[in-house]
Amino acid sequence: MKMLRGLLLVLLLQCLSPGEVLARPFEFTDMQGNAQRLNDYRGKWVLVNFWATWCPPCLEEIPDLVELHRAHSNKDLVVIGVVLDSSEKSVRKFIDRFKMNYPVVLGDYALAAQVGEVEVLPTSYLYNPRGELVSYQQGMITRDSVESYIKRTKP
């Protein structure tokens, strides 16, 4: 099933070509008090993942996001999680439980609007190193599908 979801993501990712959509510049503050701005990550891929603690598919994809961030954060990619409709207390428990190593923003749908629509959870937006939106995915993503997409689109 996980492989099928990855294949579906690859097909959906192909719907957008690099630079097709101008990125909205977002600015969040993560739970550590640090600013998370798209412009600060020029030169890196940026994956913004919207999720909630009560969302089973969201929780299923977190280990892949942790591994994706671990494998790439010092080089070419950063993951930013934006948790919606959850309390700070419950989010902190999930950060500890899943050993989330990427910035997590306690957000709401108004904050999410800085990036785009979030109609279902999880939803992810992927920006290329130039800060251009190149992918929008409703539903789960995997580390393999994101890495595969990046490899195919690198110059």
Backbone torsions as a table, in degrees:
resi	resn	phi	psi	omega
1	MET	NA	-41.9	-179.7
2	LYS	-61.8	-38.5	179.3
3	MET	-65.5	-39.3	178.3
4	LEU	-63.7	-43.5	177.8
5	ARG	-61.4	-39.8	178.4
6	GLY	-62.9	-41.4	178.3
7	LEU	-64.8	-41.2	177.3
8	LEU	-61.8	-39.9	178.5
9	LEU	-63.2	-44.3	179.8
10	VAL	-57.7	-43.4	179.3
11	LEU	-65.2	-41.5	179.0
12	LEU	-68.6	-37.1	179.5
13	LEU	-62.8	-28.8	-179.2
14	GLN	-72.5	-11.4	-179.3
15	CYS	-69.9	-27.1	178.6
16	LEU	-107.8	135.0	174.4
17	SER	-101.2	153.8	-178.1
18	PRO	-53.2	134.4	177.5
19	GLY	78.4	1.8	-176.6
20	GLU	-66.2	-35.3	-176.5
21	VAL	-120.8	125.9	176.4
22	LEU	-69.0	132.7	-177.7
23	ALA	-77.7	142.0	171.4
24	ARG	-83.2	128.9	178.4
25	PRO	-72.8	120.5	-179.7
26	PHE	-106.4	157.1	173.8
27	GLU	-143.7	116.1	178.9
28	PHE	-119.0	163.3	168.9
29	THR	-118.3	122.7	-177.5
30	ASP	-78.8	177.3	-175.0
31	MET	-71.3	-9.2	174.6
32	GLN	-93.9	-1.4	-179.7
33	GLY	88.1	8.9	-179.5
34	ASN	-92.0	142.4	176.6
35	ALA	-73.8	138.5	175.1
36	GLN	-122.7	101.9	-177.5
37	ARG	-120.2	137.2	178.3
38	LEU	-54.9	-43.4	-176.9
39	ASN	-62.5	-24.9	179.5
40	ASP	-74.4	-12.7	-176.5
41	TYR	-108.9	22.2	176.9
42	ARG	-56.5	137.6	-177.5
43	GLY	94.3	-6.8	177.9
44	LYS	-126.9	152.3	168.8
45	TRP	-72.5	144.3	178.9
46	VAL	-128.2	123.5	176.4
47	LEU	-110.6	115.5	176.6
48	VAL	-103.5	118.4	-174.2
49	ASN	-116.2	119.6	177.2
50	PHE	-95.3	131.5	-173.9
51	TRP	-152.7	176.8	175.3
52	ALA	-147.8	154.0	-178.0
53	THR	-68.3	-23.3	-177.5
54	TRP	-92.0	3.5	-172.9
55	CYS	-100.5	105.1	-177.9
56	PRO	-54.6	-45.4	178.9
57	PRO	-64.0	-32.3	177.6
58	CYS	-61.8	-46.1	-178.0
59	LEU	-68.3	-31.5	178.8
60	GLU	-67.7	-32.6	-177.6
61	GLU	-86.4	-13.6	-177.2
62	ILE	-56.8	-45.6	179.1
63	PRO	-57.5	-37.3	176.7
64	ASP	-66.4	-39.0	178.9
65	LEU	-66.8	-38.9	176.6
66	VAL	-60.1	-46.6	179.6
67	GLU	-66.7	-39.7	177.8
68	LEU	-60.3	-47.8	-179.9
69	HIS	-65.2	-42.5	179.9
70	ARG	-60.7	-43.3	-175.9
71	ALA	-72.3	-24.1	-170.9
72	HIS	-125.1	-12.7	-168.1
73	SER	-60.4	-33.6	179.7
74	ASN	-84.3	-3.5	-176.4
75	LYS	-118.0	-74.2	-165.3
76	ASP	-135.7	4.2	-177.0
77	LEU	-152.0	144.1	174.0
78	VAL	-130.7	142.5	174.9
79	VAL	-106.4	134.8	173.5
80	ILE	-124.5	120.9	177.9
81	GLY	-96.2	133.4	175.8
82	VAL	-120.1	110.2	-176.9
83	VAL	-90.8	131.6	-177.0
84	LEU	-116.8	146.5	174.2
85	ASP	58.0	38.3	177.2
86	SER	-136.8	154.6	179.3
87	SER	-85.9	156.6	179.6
88	GLU	-59.3	-40.0	-179.3
89	LYS	-61.2	-47.0	-179.7
90	SER	-67.6	-35.0	179.4
91	VAL	-65.8	-43.9	180.0
92	ARG	-60.3	-37.4	176.5
93	LYS	-62.1	-42.7	-179.8
94	PHE	-68.9	-37.2	177.4
95	ILE	-60.1	-44.4	178.4
96	ASP	-68.4	-46.0	-176.6
97	ARG	-61.2	-43.3	-176.8
98	PHE	-94.6	2.1	179.8
99	LYS	52.2	48.1	-177.3
100	MET	-68.1	119.2	-173.5
101	ASN	-103.3	7.2	-179.3
102	TYR	-114.2	160.7	-179.2
103	PRO	-61.5	136.3	177.5
104	VAL	-121.3	129.3	-179.5
105	VAL	-108.4	129.4	173.6
106	LEU	-83.5	106.8	-171.0
107	GLY	-122.0	-173.0	174.8
108	ASP	-147.8	178.5	-175.7
109	TYR	-70.0	-25.7	175.2
110	ALA	-68.0	-42.0	176.7
111	LEU	-65.1	-41.1	179.4
112	ALA	-60.6	-30.8	-178.9
113	ALA	-61.2	-18.6	174.7
114	GLN	-61.2	-30.2	-178.0
115	VAL	-95.2	-48.5	-178.1
116	GLY	163.3	-167.5	-178.1
117	GLU	-73.5	142.4	172.5
118	VAL	-129.8	95.8	-177.3
119	GLU	-94.5	-26.9	178.5
120	VAL	-136.8	160.2	175.9
121	LEU	-118.7	140.3	-5.0
122	PRO	-77.5	159.0	172.5
123	THR	-136.8	137.6	-178.4
124	SER	-130.3	144.9	174.5
125	TYR	-120.1	134.6	179.2
126	LEU	-119.2	128.4	178.6
127	TYR	-112.1	140.7	177.8
128	ASN	-80.7	174.7	-177.3
129	PRO	-62.7	-15.3	175.7
130	ARG	-87.2	-1.6	179.8
131	GLY	84.7	16.8	179.4
132	GLU	-94.5	136.9	175.9
133	LEU	-70.5	121.8	-178.4
134	VAL	-118.3	-10.6	-179.3
135	SER	-155.6	144.8	175.3
136	TYR	-135.7	124.6	-176.5
137	GLN	-130.8	119.7	169.1
138	GLN	-91.5	129.1	-178.2
139	GLY	103.0	-179.5	-174.0
140	MET	-65.7	149.7	171.0
141	ILE	-124.4	165.4	176.9
142	THR	-127.8	159.5	175.3
143	ARG	-57.8	-47.5	-177.6
144	ASP	-59.2	-41.8	-177.8
145	SER	-68.1	-38.2	178.4
146	VAL	-67.6	-46.9	179.7
147	GLU	-62.7	-39.3	178.7
148	SER	-62.7	-44.1	178.9
149	TYR	-61.7	-45.9	-178.9
150	ILE	-62.2	-43.9	178.7
151	LYS	-60.0	-40.5	-179.0
152	ARG	-69.8	-26.4	-175.1
153	THR	-102.5	-2.8	177.5
154	LYS	-68.4	142.1	179.8
155	PRO	-67.6	NA	NA
